[in-house]
Amino acid sequence: MNTLYHILISACIPHNAILAKTYRLLNTFTGNSLLQAFDRLEVMELTANSILDSQSLGSIVHISEAEIAELKTAFHLEG
C-alpha cells in the first residue's frame, strides 16, 4: 500500500533530509540519533538564512569541486 508515509520513507533512504509541503510543512530527517537529525535541521536552517540574507550582495558564487575536495581533506571528511 503506497500511503504518504511509505512514499516519504522510501524517499528518505538516499537522502539526509526531505522537505515536503503536504497538508502542512513536513520535516523528515534521518540520522544515527535524534541529536544528529536536529543538527542537520539546524545547519539547513542556518544555510537557508545565510542564502536569503546574502541576496542583497549579489548572486551566489559556487565553490569548485577542487575547493570542496580541499575542505573535505582539511576537515578529515574523506571516505
C-alpha positions in Angstrom: 0.0 0.0 0.0 1.5 3.4 -1.0 0.5 5.7 1.7 2.1 9.1 2.1 4.1 7.6 5.0 5.6 4.8 2.8 6.3 7.2 0.0 8.2 9.5 2.3 10.1 6.7 3.9 11.2 5.4 0.5 12.3 8.9 -0.5 14.3 9.3 2.7 16.6 6.3 2.2 19.1 8.0 -0.2 18.9 11.5 1.4 19.9 13.2 4.7 16.8 15.4 4.7 13.5 15.7 2.9 11.2 18.7 3.0 7.7 18.1 1.7 4.8 20.5 1.7 1.7 18.3 2.1 -1.2 19.4 4.3 1.5 21.3 6.3 5.2 21.6 6.3 6.6 18.1 7.0 10.2 17.7 8.0 11.6 14.2 7.8 15.2 13.9 8.9 17.3 10.8 9.1 20.4 10.3 11.2 22.0 7.9 13.6 20.5 9.8 16.5 18.0 12.5 17.4 20.9 14.8 18.0 22.3 14.2 14.5 18.8 14.8 13.0 18.4 18.0 14.9 21.9 19.2 13.9 21.1 18.6 10.3 17.9 20.6 10.6 19.8 23.4 12.3 22.5 23.5 9.7 19.9 23.5 6.9 18.0 26.4 8.6 21.2 28.5 9.1 22.3 27.8 5.5 18.9 28.9 4.1 19.0 32.1 6.2 22.5 32.9 5.0 21.5 32.5 1.4 18.4 34.7 1.9 20.3 37.3 3.9 23.1 37.5 1.3 20.9 38.0 -1.7 21.3 41.8 -1.4 25.1 41.3 -2.0 24.6 39.8 -5.4 24.2 36.3 -7.0 25.6 33.1 -5.4 29.1 32.1 -6.4 29.5 28.4 -6.1 32.8 26.8 -4.9 34.6 24.4 -7.3 34.9 20.7 -6.9 38.6 21.2 -6.1 37.7 23.6 -3.3 35.2 21.1 -2.0 37.9 18.4 -2.0 40.3 20.7 -0.2 37.7 21.3 2.6 37.0 17.6 2.9 40.7 16.9 3.3 41.1 19.8 5.8 38.2 18.6 7.9 39.0 14.8 7.6 35.8 14.1 5.7 37.3 11.8 3.1 35.9 8.3 2.6 
